Amino acid sequence: MTLSQTEHARLDAMMQSLKAKAVPFAMATVVRTVNATSAKPGGKALLDQGGNILLGWVGGGCARGAVGRAAREAITSGTPQFISLRPQELLKSDGLSPGELRDGVRFARNGCPSKGTMDIFVEPVLPLPQLAIFGTGLVALALAELAARFDFKVTLSTPEGAELVHGQGYETRAGFDAVGGDFIVVATQGQGDLAALRAALLSQAGHISFVGSRRKFQTLADKLSAETPEHVERLQAIQAPAGLDINAITPDEIALSILAQIIRIRRNREKVSDE
């Protein structure tokens, strides 16, 4: 069984909806079959974090358990999974056992009477890391435009009362309250510095950086420490000045140094999670 054009369209629509809602999911694709199997090469299905099929077809009950486990593993680890369902006799003749991982392939037993073999590739589709930028200056705008090309979901937050600046590849919102993000860059540069830092401190962002000199940041940090002593430790973790030291001068160069630092942090986190 393969998907019709209508089913493919429904699958694409659901994928776009899940991505827009930042919901993690997995795409399972049948890449090879041998002998009788209910699913055929090209069969696809979307699965949620629990391994449940949301839409599509990659086989009946004989395949769903193994595909569901692979989907859960793929979403949790962020790493694609390749599974090969084979009848018990074939596994035994090849010296394999159900659940065994060999050369990047996870083998599973196909208990269906058809005794067919089916290989399925399961790919995780995870939400893009969120980058929130505070400010409307040249550095903020350059960073928003640049980061949008590097697989970040970018939000540019402007000070209250400031004119909204629209660009391609990122969202714009007024004010710094209720902001989310894995990374926050405070690039207000004199236009709402304290308000932006307060909002950043209250966020769940794993990394916060400040565009400005160490002296300027320390002055602001001293004020905030006096206001809210409980944020002293979080203030000390803020990267100031933001970015890698590449002797940047222009707004574009500063934006590049900031994004390079964020990408390095992002990749280091992924490397640790893979180990």
Buried (B, 14 or more C-beta within 10 A) or exposed (E): EEBEEEBBEBBEEBBEEBBEEEBBBBBBBBEEBBEEBBBBEEBBBBBBBEBEBBBBBBBEEBBBBBBBBBBBBBBEEEBBBBBBBBBBEBBEEEEBEBEEEEEEEBBBBBEBEBBBBBBBBBBBBBBBBBBBBBBBBBBBBBBBBBBBEBEBBBBBBBBEEBEEBEEEEBBBBEBBEEBEBBBBBBBBBEBBBEBBBBBBBBBEBBBBBBBBEEEBBEEBBEEBBEEEEEBEEBBEEBBBBBBBEEEBEEBBBBBBBBBBBBBEBBEEBEEEEEE
